[in-house]
Amino acid sequence: MTQPQATPTDSLGNPVTLDDPASLGPLNDFVEGFIACEARCVNVLQAVHDKSPLVQAYAAALHMFAETGDAPDQARPFIEQAEAQSARSTEREQRFIAAVGAWVRGDLARAVALHEEQARLFPRDLASLKLGQYHLFNQGQSPGMLRLALAALPDAADVPYLHGMAAFAWEQCHLLRQAEAAARTALRLSPKEPWAQHALAHVMLTEGRLEEGRGFMREASASWVGLNSFMQTHNWWHLALFELERGDMAETLRLFDEQVWGVMKDYSQDQINAISLLARLELAGVDVGARWQDLGQHLLHRASDHVLPFLDLQYLYGLARAGHLPEARQRLQALRCHAEQATGPLRPAWQEVAVPAAEALLAHAEGQYECSAQGLGQALPRLVEIGGSHAQRDLFAQIHLDALRRSGHWVGAQNLLQPLCNQQPESRRLAAQARSLYEDLGLAAVNAQTNAMTG
């Protein structure tokens, strides 16, 4: 008598519906690769001949992660195929398919609600959980990121990547002790877990542990093999931030040239890593040479992309710094038009935060520092709404501080800069800015005394 075949499960133990048993390997590559930030997640595209709904939904999600204006059009055939066959899937698979479908159609509120429900009912569906965190991160909803991770922990504490997800959520909630504990738990389970390394780098940078953070990330870099381009370049970007704060500008430039820029130059996340690092170097007084020109050529192709407000601001400022001011002005006008038509949970971020911030960023690039200082001063208190991490959004705070100094608002600049120096006593970048500012204020002696007391 023939024994009935057991229902296949993914590597996390979730039952899966497959037409072709050979699709299980590529499907697991997506699940494992996605939560581990590894490039092999794209292998699921090798199985798209299998019309199994979950395979098609994973393929749709991959296309959406391109973060381009045409990503929904690229994803739509796959998600429509998944939805057409959804009835023969499990409850878990149906909910994931519905969440991706909502994402493709721009209904982020529904997508997030479905991922939150999935975390409660099927806590080992960590691909769903990570995708939910992605949406919440892009809305500045770090408490929601944390709720998702905590919902799954009782049932998936054996998975190191979940602790990494929890660590980053704790850190984005400013709960640094919990963030470090979760990151170190992840690293005990898997010493090369890149998202936990990334979360720990955030903690160390925030706490001013620059030498420790530099050493940790340098040692960890040996394991950055097989990662997707975002994770690879972004962890190198974090190491470059430690070098920049320490004042080693030559090493920061080397890391930009060899590690941060050039893996996938057409990818959004690689571009914003590059924009942010070049801008920070210039704000620190470094001549970056012709590096903007290469980056600017790639940003010109982003003219019709309005995917996330955080990305829009980076693209606009990068275009302006690269010398493409007419295109940057056109992008600002296009952003205004997009914001007027925006719907869903990101509408206030587009209309009330991104537009004024973009106007201020362009003003800074054009040398209109008074206008920039005023605009960023108004936008910064709500900047969390556009998404991005604390470390990423710090670029805009640095531009604001620079605008204050250049427009002669030295008192306001001192009020912002000195607390940063107090929090980051190892930062030579901040110390150099403080020396210059105190000279402008006629308080060079006070600065020298302060350095002597803290040094």
C-alpha positions in Angstrom: 0.0 0.0 0.0 1.4 3.4 -1.0 1.9 5.7 1.9 0.5 9.2 1.6 3.3 11.8 1.1 3.9 14.1 4.0 3.1 17.8 3.6 6.4 19.6 2.9 7.5 22.3 5.3 9.9 25.2 4.9 13.1 25.4 6.9 11.2 27.0 9.8 8.6 24.2 10.0 5.8 26.0 8.2 3.7 23.7 5.9 3.9 24.8 2.2 1.8 24.1 -0.8 3.9 23.2 -3.8 3.1 21.8 -7.2 6.7 20.8 -7.9 8.6 19.3 -4.9 11.8 20.6 -6.5 10.7 24.1 -5.7 11.2 23.6 -2.0 15.0 24.4 -2.2 14.5 27.8 -4.0 11.6 28.5 -1.7 13.8 27.9 1.4 16.5 30.1 -0.2 14.0 32.9 -0.2 12.8 32.3 3.4 16.3 31.8 4.8 18.0 34.3 2.5 15.4 37.0 3.3 15.6 36.8 7.0 19.5 36.4 6.9 19.9 39.3 4.4 21.6 36.9 1.9 21.7 37.2 -1.9 20.3 33.7 -2.3 16.8 34.9 -1.6 16.6 35.7 -5.4 16.8 31.9 -6.1 13.1 31.6 -5.8 12.8 33.2 -9.2 14.3 30.0 -10.6 11.0 28.3 -9.5 8.5 30.6 -11.0 7.5 27.9 -13.4 5.8 26.4 -10.4 2.5 28.2 -10.2 2.2 27.4 -6.5 0.7 30.6 -4.9 3.4 31.1 -2.3 6.2 30.8 -4.8 4.5 33.4 -6.9 3.9 35.7 -3.9 7.6 35.5 -2.9 8.6 36.4 -6.5 6.2 39.4 -6.3 7.8 40.6 -3.1 11.3 40.4 -4.6 10.2 42.7 -7.5 8.7 45.1 -5.0 12.0 45.3 -3.1 13.6 46.9 -6.1 12.1 50.1 -4.7 11.5 51.6 -8.2 8.5 53.4 -9.6 7.8 50.4 -11.9 8.2 47.8 -9.2 4.4 47.3 -8.8 4.0 46.7 -12.5 6.8 44.1 -12.4 5.3 42.4 -9.4 1.7 42.4 -10.5 1.7 39.3 -12.8 3.2 37.2 -10.0 0.8 38.4 -7.2 -2.2 38.1 -9.5 -1.2 34.5 -10.3 -0.8 33.9 -6.5 -4.2 35.4 -5.7 -6.0 33.4 -8.4 -4.8 30.2 -6.8 -4.9 31.3 -3.2 -7.9 29.2 -2.2 -5.8 26.0 -2.4 -3.2 27.4 0.0 -3.0 27.1 3.7 -4.4 29.9 5.9 -0.8 31.1 6.6 0.0 31.3 2.9 -3.3 33.0 2.1 -2.5 35.8 4.6 1.0 36.3 3.2 -0.4 36.4 -0.3 -3.0 39.0 0.7 -0.3 41.1 2.5 1.9 41.2 -0.6 -1.1 42.0 -2.8 -2.0 44.9 -0.5 1.6 46.1 -0.8 1.6 45.9 -4.6 -1.6 48.0 -4.6 -0.2 50.6 -2.2 -2.5 49.6 0.7 0.2 49.6 3.4 -2.2 49.8 6.3 -3.8 46.5 5.3 -0.4 44.9 4.6 0.9 45.8 8.0 -2.3 44.6 9.7 -2.0 41.2 8.0 1.6 40.8 8.9 0.8 41.7 12.6 -2.0 39.1 12.5 0.4 36.5 11.0 3.0 37.1 13.7 0.3 36.3 16.3 -1.1 33.2 14.6 1.9 31.8 12.8 4.9 33.2 14.7 7.5 31.1 12.8 6.6 32.8 9.5 9.6 35.0 9.9 9.6 36.1 6.3 6.2 37.7 6.9 7.5 39.2 10.2 10.6 40.8 8.5 8.4 42.1 5.7 6.1 43.7 8.3 9.0 45.3 10.0 10.2 46.7 6.7 6.9 48.4 6.2 6.8 49.7 9.7 10.4 50.9 9.5 9.5 53.0 6.4 6.7 54.7 8.4 8.9 55.4 11.4 6.8 53.0 13.5 9.5 51.4 15.6 7.2 50.3 18.4 5.2 48.3 15.9 8.5 46.7 14.7 9.1 45.7 18.3 5.6 44.3 18.8 6.1 42.0 15.8 9.4 40.6 17.0 8.2 40.1 20.6 5.0 38.3 19.4 7.2 35.6 17.7 9.9 35.2 20.3 8.2 32.5 22.5 7.8 30.2 19.5 11.0 31.1 17.5 13.7 31.8 20.1 15.9 29.2 18.4 16.3 31.3 15.3 19.2 33.8 15.5 17.7 36.1 12.9 14.6 36.8 15.0 16.8 38.1 17.8 18.6 40.3 15.2 15.2 41.7 14.2 14.3 42.3 17.8 17.6 44.0 18.5 17.1 46.5 15.7 13.6 47.2 16.9 14.7 47.7 20.4 17.4 50.1 19.2 15.0 52.1 17.1 12.9 52.5 20.2 16.0 54.0 22.0 16.0 51.0 24.3 19.7 50.4 24.0 20.4 47.9 26.8 17.7 45.6 25.5 19.0 46.1 21.9 22.5 45.0 22.9 21.3 42.0 24.8 19.2 40.8 21.9 22.0 41.4 19.4 24.4 39.4 21.6 21.9 36.6 21.9 21.7 36.4 18.1 25.4 36.4 17.8 25.8 33.6 20.3 23.5 31.5 18.1 25.1 32.6 14.9 28.3 34.7 15.2 27.9 36.0 11.6 24.3 37.2 11.9 24.6 40.5 9.9 21.4 42.2 11.1 22.5 41.7 14.7 25.9 43.0 13.9 24.2 46.0 12.3 22.0 46.6 15.4 25.0 46.4 17.7 26.8 49.0 15.5 23.8 51.3 15.9 24.0 50.9 19.7 27.8 51.6 19.8 27.5 54.6 17.6 24.7 56.1 19.6 26.5 55.6 22.9 29.8 57.0 21.4 31.7 53.8 21.7 33.6 54.6 18.6 36.8 52.6 19.1 34.9 49.6 20.3 32.4 49.8 17.4 35.2 50.2 14.9 37.0 47.1 16.2 33.8 45.1 16.4 32.7 45.9 12.8 36.2 45.3 11.4 36.3 41.9 13.0 32.8 41.2 11.8 33.5 42.2 8.2 35.2 38.9 7.5 31.8 37.3 7.6 30.1 39.7 5.1 30.1 37.1 2.3 27.1 36.1 0.3 25.0 39.0 1.6 22.6 41.0 -0.5 24.0 44.3 -1.7 22.1 46.3 0.8 23.4 44.4 3.8 26.9 44.2 2.5 27.3 47.9 1.6 25.3 49.1 4.6 27.4 47.3 7.2 30.5 48.7 5.5 28.8 52.1 5.6 28.4 51.7 9.4 32.1 50.9 9.7 32.8 54.0 7.6 30.8 56.1 10.0 33.0 55.0 12.9 36.1 55.9 10.9 34.6 59.3 10.0 33.7 60.1 13.6 37.3 59.1 14.6 38.6 61.6 12.1 40.3 59.1 9.7 39.0 60.7 6.5 41.4 58.9 4.2 40.2 55.5 5.5 36.6 56.7 5.1 37.2 57.6 1.5 38.8 54.2 0.9 35.8 52.4 2.3 33.6 54.5 0.1 35.5 53.6 -3.0 36.1 49.9 -2.2 33.1 48.8 -0.2 30.2 51.2 0.0 29.8 52.3 -3.6 29.9 50.0 -6.6 28.2 46.7 -5.7 24.8 47.4 -7.3 25.0 51.1 -8.5 21.4 51.0 -9.8 19.9 49.8 -6.4 18.2 52.4 -4.2 19.8 51.3 -0.9 23.3 51.3 -2.4 22.7 54.8 -3.7 21.5 56.3 -0.4 24.4 54.7 1.4 26.7 56.5 -1.1 24.8 59.8 -0.9 24.8 59.9 2.8 28.5 59.1 3.2 29.7 61.6 0.6 27.5 64.3 2.1 28.8 63.6 5.6 32.4 63.8 4.4 31.8 67.1 2.8 30.1 68.5 5.9 33.2 67.4 7.8 35.3 69.5 5.4 36.6 66.8 3.1 37.2 67.3 -0.6 35.5 64.2 -2.2 36.8 65.0 -5.7 34.8 63.7 -8.6 32.9 61.1 -6.7 29.6 62.9 -6.9 29.7 62.8 -10.7 29.5 59.0 -11.0 26.8 58.8 -8.4 24.8 61.6 -10.0 24.6 59.8 -13.3 22.8 57.0 -11.6 20.5 59.4 -9.7 19.3 60.9 -12.9 17.5 57.7 -13.7 15.4 58.1 -10.5 13.3 61.0 -12.0 10.0 59.2 -11.9 10.5 57.2 -8.6 8.5 58.4 -5.6 8.5 55.2 -3.6 9.3 56.3 -0.1 9.8 59.9 1.2 13.1 59.0 2.8 14.5 57.9 -0.5 13.1 61.0 -2.3 15.0 63.3 0.1 18.2 61.5 -0.5 17.9 61.4 -4.3 17.1 65.2 -4.4 20.0 66.2 -2.2 22.4 63.8 -4.0 21.4 65.3 -7.4 22.0 68.8 -6.1 25.4 67.9 -4.6 26.4 66.2 -7.9 25.8 69.5 -9.7 22.5 68.6 -11.3 20.6 71.5 -9.9 18.0 71.9 -12.7 17.1 68.2 -12.2 17.0 68.6 -8.5 14.5 71.5 -8.8 12.4 69.4 -11.2 12.5 66.6 -8.6 11.3 68.9 -5.9 8.4 70.0 -8.1 7.5 66.4 -8.9 7.7 65.6 -5.2 5.2 68.3 -4.4 2.8 66.9 -7.0 3.2 63.4 -5.7 2.6 64.6 -2.1 -0.6 66.3 -3.1 -1.9 63.0 -4.5 -0.6 60.8 -1.7 -2.9 58.5 0.1 -2.6 56.0 3.0 -0.5 56.1 6.2 2.4 57.9 4.5 0.3 60.9 3.3 1.2 63.2 6.2 4.8 62.3 5.9 4.8 63.2 2.2 2.9 66.4 2.6 3.9 67.8 5.9 7.4 66.5 6.4 9.0 65.5 3.1 8.1 68.6 1.1 9.4 71.2 3.6 12.5 69.1 4.3 13.2 68.7 0.5 12.8 72.5 0.1 15.3 73.0 2.9 17.8 70.5 1.5 17.8 72.1 -1.9 18.2 75.5 -0.3 21.3 74.2 1.5 22.8 72.8 -1.7 22.2 76.1 -3.4 23.8 78.1 -0.6 20.6 79.6 0.8 21.6 78.7 4.4 19.1 80.9 6.2 16.2 79.3 4.4 17.7 75.9 4.9 18.1 76.4 8.6 14.5 77.6 9.1 13.0 74.8 7.0 15.0 72.0 8.5 14.4 73.4 12.0 10.7 73.0 11.4 10.9 69.5 9.7 13.3 67.8 12.0 11.0 67.2 15.0 8.7 65.1 12.7 11.4 63.5 10.5 10.9 60.1 12.0 7.7 59.9 10.0 9.6 59.6 6.7 11.3 56.4 7.8 15.0 55.5 7.9 17.0 54.8 11.0 18.3 57.3 13.6 21.8 57.0 12.1 20.5 57.6 8.6 18.3 60.6 9.5 21.3 62.1 11.4 22.5 63.3 8.0 19.7 65.8 7.9 20.5 67.0 11.4 24.1 67.5 10.3 22.9 69.6 7.4 20.7 71.6 9.7 23.7 72.3 12.0 25.8 73.3 9.0 23.1 75.7 7.8 22.8 77.3 11.2 26.6 77.9 11.4 26.8 79.2 7.8 23.9 81.6 8.4 25.4 83.0 11.5 23.0 81.4 14.0 25.9 80.4 16.2 24.0 80.4 19.5 21.5 77.9 18.1 24.3 75.8 16.6 26.1 75.7 20.0 22.9 74.6 21.7 22.7 71.7 19.4 26.4 70.9 19.0 27.6 70.8 22.6 25.2 68.1 23.8 26.4 66.0 20.9 30.0 66.5 21.9 29.1 65.5 25.5 27.5 62.3 24.2 30.3 61.5 21.8 33.6 62.4 23.6 35.6 60.2 21.2 34.3 62.0 18.1 37.1 64.1 16.5 34.6 65.2 13.8 32.4 66.9 16.4 35.4 68.2 18.3 36.7 70.0 15.2 33.3 71.5 14.6 33.1 72.7 18.2 36.6 74.4 18.0 35.5 76.3 14.9 32.1 77.3 16.4 33.6 78.5 19.7 36.0 80.6 17.8 33.1 82.2 16.0 31.5 82.8 19.4 34.6 84.4 20.8 34.9 81.5 23.3 38.0 79.7 22.1 39.4 79.7 25.7 36.2 78.1 26.9 36.4 75.4 24.3 40.0 74.7 25.3 39.0 74.4 29.0 36.2 72.1 28.1 38.5 69.8 26.1 41.0 69.8 29.0 38.3 68.7 31.4 36.9 66.0 29.2 40.2 64.8 27.6 
